[in-house]
């Protein structure tokens, strides 16, 4: 007796049907089939979380954050002890022409984000500086005196 099953990608399913991973392959086929026949292969865009780099010199930590398309006024920075919090909110740009425009794809991000980073050691809150240029936010965080590395003399 045969049972009706959802349409599968038979090119993937047939060779692996008797393989131990055959069931997994069928589950993946079913999942991808739920996207529909018109799915173009692009995965849904997730929440906009900006990428960042954290580097260190003897005197400072430096954080570089990619936030293209935002203005400095849309970004907030807060430092508490060894925690850096960066928040931002970018509003969607709407014009009168957009009401008459038919969009076929919208991927430019708008909305809000928050990144919280635990720094390797506490920093001097008063000395923190930030600069925004060409879509990159650069934050300089001076280390506390206790956090700076120092050379220790060895007695012999």
Secondary structure, 3 states (H helix, E strand, C coil): CCCCCCCCCHHHHHHHCCCCCHHHHHHHHHHHHCCCCCCCCCCCCCCCCCCEEEEECCCEEEEEEECCCCCHHHEEEEEECCEEEEEEEECCCCCHHHHHCCCCCCCCCCEEEEEEEECCCCECHHHCEEEEECCEEEEEEEECCCCCCCCCCCCC
